[in-house]
Amino acid sequence: MAGGLLLSGAIATLFATALPAQDPSSGIADPPPDKIVIKVATVNGSGCPQGTAAVAVSPDNTAFTVTYSDYLAQVGGSSDPTAFRKNCQINLIVHVPQGFTYAIASADYRGFASLQPGASSTEKASYYFQGSPNTASITHPFRGPYNDNWQATDTTEWAQLVWAPCGVQRNFNINTELRVNAGTSAPGSTSFMTMDSTDGDISTIYHLAWKECPSS
């Protein structure tokens, strides 16, 4: 598979109900009945080494997931000096049914963090279409002491959605980052943040909004 990512046809359970209610006057359409196809063009970053991420599309075309199995940032103790920041940029080719366009309405991120008192961390995500000057970036901070699962949601209002151009293929880019700062934590102590899990992969879920393209 391109970029070392795996592509599966569907995933059984996604959280599509987290999408905001649709406004009939906004031009937002129901998901197209035909299946969308997402292919991975490239993957780059220390948070997603080759073969450690997978993409899956929901059966109802309202969401897709990116699942990581080796996405961990850490600082302190015997950590590598460069391990405090990990990132992953995924370039996706999204084939949608004719006559439709899409936007990313929201994204759910999950993982686990163990932060010592005085330490902190951030999860950041950026989204943009190839060739577009519009880039949306959202950052979520966490502070120690913290030793639990974490969750963060990026949401875009309908009026602010950035739509894929109709009739033109534009790859969609997602750039995520985990960063851990030792701060005033005790010397020698270790803090870390993951977007993966020892008891199963953690999926990052991207919810799609749909709109019909103008008639040519």
Residue pairs with C-beta under 8 A, 6 or more apart in sequence:
1 7
1 40
2 39
2 40
2 41
2 42
3 40
3 41
3 42
3 43
3 44
3 50
3 90
3 91
4 43
4 49
4 50
4 51
4 52
4 53
5 40
5 43
5 48
5 51
5 53
5 54
5 55
5 90
6 51
6 53
6 54
6 55
7 38
7 39
7 40
7 54
7 55
7 56
8 54
8 55
8 56
9 56
9 57
10 56
10 57
10 58
10 59
11 56
11 57
11 58
11 59
11 65
11 203
12 59
14 58
14 62
14 63
14 65
14 205
15 63
15 108
15 205
15 207
16 58
16 60
16 62
16 63
16 207
18 106
18 108
18 153
18 207
19 62
19 105
19 106
19 207
19 209
20 105
20 106
20 155
20 157
20 158
22 28
22 158
23 158
26 158
26 159
27 211
27 212
28 158
28 209
28 210
28 211
29 100
29 210
29 211
29 212
30 210
31 60
31 61
31 62
31 208
31 210
32 61
32 96
32 97
32 99
32 100
32 210
33 97
34 97
35 57
35 61
36 57
36 61
36 94
36 95
36 96
36 97
36 102
37 57
37 94
37 95
38 55
38 57
38 64
38 92
38 93
38 94
38 95
39 92
39 93
39 95
40 55
40 90
40 91
40 92
40 93
41 91
41 92
41 93
41 171
42 89
42 90
42 91
43 50
43 53
43 88
43 89
43 90
43 91
44 88
44 89
45 86
45 87
45 88
45 89
46 82
46 85
46 86
46 87
46 88
47 68
47 70
47 71
47 72
47 73
47 86
47 87
47 88
47 176
47 177
47 178
47 195
48 68
48 70
48 71
48 88
48 90
49 70
52 68
52 69
52 70
52 71
53 66
53 67
53 68
53 69
53 71
53 88
53 90
54 66
54 67
54 201
55 64
55 65
55 66
55 67
55 90
55 92
56 64
56 65
56 67
56 203
57 63
57 64
58 64
58 65
61 208
61 210
62 207
62 208
63 205
63 206
63 207
63 208
64 205
64 206
64 208
65 203
65 204
65 205
65 206
66 90
66 174
66 203
66 204
66 206
67 201
67 202
67 203
67 204
68 88
68 195
68 196
68 201
68 202
68 204
69 196
69 201
70 196
71 86
71 88
71 111
71 178
71 194
71 195
71 196
72 83
72 86
72 178
72 192
72 193
72 194
72 195
72 196
73 83
73 84
73 85
73 86
73 121
73 178
73 179
73 180
73 192
73 193
73 194
74 83
74 84
74 180
74 190
74 191
74 192
74 193
75 83
75 84
75 119
75 180
75 181
75 182
75 190
75 191
75 192
76 116
76 119
76 182
76 185
76 188
76 189
76 190
76 191
77 188
77 189
77 190
78 190
79 190
79 192
84 179
84 180
84 181
84 182
85 177
85 178
85 179
85 180
86 177
86 178
87 175
87 176
87 177
87 178
88 175
88 176
88 177
89 173
89 174
89 175
89 176
90 173
90 174
90 175
91 130
91 171
91 172
91 173
92 171
92 172
92 173
92 174
93 169
93 171
94 102
94 164
94 171
94 172
96 102
96 164
99 212
99 213
100 210
100 211
100 212
100 213
101 163
101 164
101 165
101 166
101 210
101 211
101 212
101 213
102 163
102 164
102 208
102 209
102 210
102 211
103 156
103 161
103 162
103 163
103 164
103 208
103 209
103 211
104 127
104 156
104 161
104 162
104 172
104 206
104 207
104 208
104 209
105 155
105 156
105 158
105 161
105 207
105 208
105 209
106 153
106 154
106 155
106 156
106 206
106 207
107 125
107 127
107 153
107 154
107 204
107 205
107 206
107 207
108 151
108 152
108 153
108 204
108 205
108 207
109 123
109 125
109 140
109 151
109 152
109 153
109 154
109 176
109 195
109 204
110 149
110 150
110 151
110 195
110 202
110 203
110 204
111 123
111 149
111 150
111 178
111 193
111 194
111 195
111 196
111 197
111 202
112 148
112 149
112 150
112 193
112 194
112 197
112 202
113 121
113 142
113 146
113 147
113 148
113 149
113 150
113 192
113 193
113 194
114 146
114 147
114 190
114 191
114 192
114 193
115 121
115 142
115 143
115 144
115 145
115 146
115 147
115 180
115 185
115 191
115 193
116 144
116 145
116 182
116 185
116 186
116 189
116 190
116 191
117 144
117 145
117 184
117 185
117 186
118 144
118 182
118 183
118 184
118 185
118 186
119 143
119 144
119 180
119 181
119 182
119 183
119 185
119 189
119 191
120 141
120 142
120 143
120 144
120 180
120 181
120 183
121 141
121 142
121 178
121 179
121 180
121 181
121 191
121 193
122 139
122 140
122 141
122 142
122 177
122 178
122 179
123 139
123 140
123 142
123 150
123 152
123 176
123 177
123 178
123 193
123 195
124 137
124 138
124 139
124 140
124 176
124 177
124 179
125 137
125 138
125 154
125 174
125 175
125 176
125 177
126 135
126 136
126 137
126 173
126 174
126 175
126 176
127 135
127 136
127 137
127 162
127 172
127 173
127 174
127 175
128 134
128 135
128 136
128 162
128 172
128 173
129 162
129 164
129 165
129 170
129 171
129 172
129 173
130 170
130 171
130 172
130 173
131 170
132 162
132 170
134 162
136 154
136 156
136 162
138 154
140 152
142 150
142 193
144 183
144 185
144 191
150 193
156 162
158 209
161 209
163 211
164 170
164 172
166 213
166 214
167 213
167 216
174 206
176 195
176 204
178 193
178 194
178 195
180 191
180 192
180 193
182 189
182 191
185 191
194 202
195 202
195 204
196 202
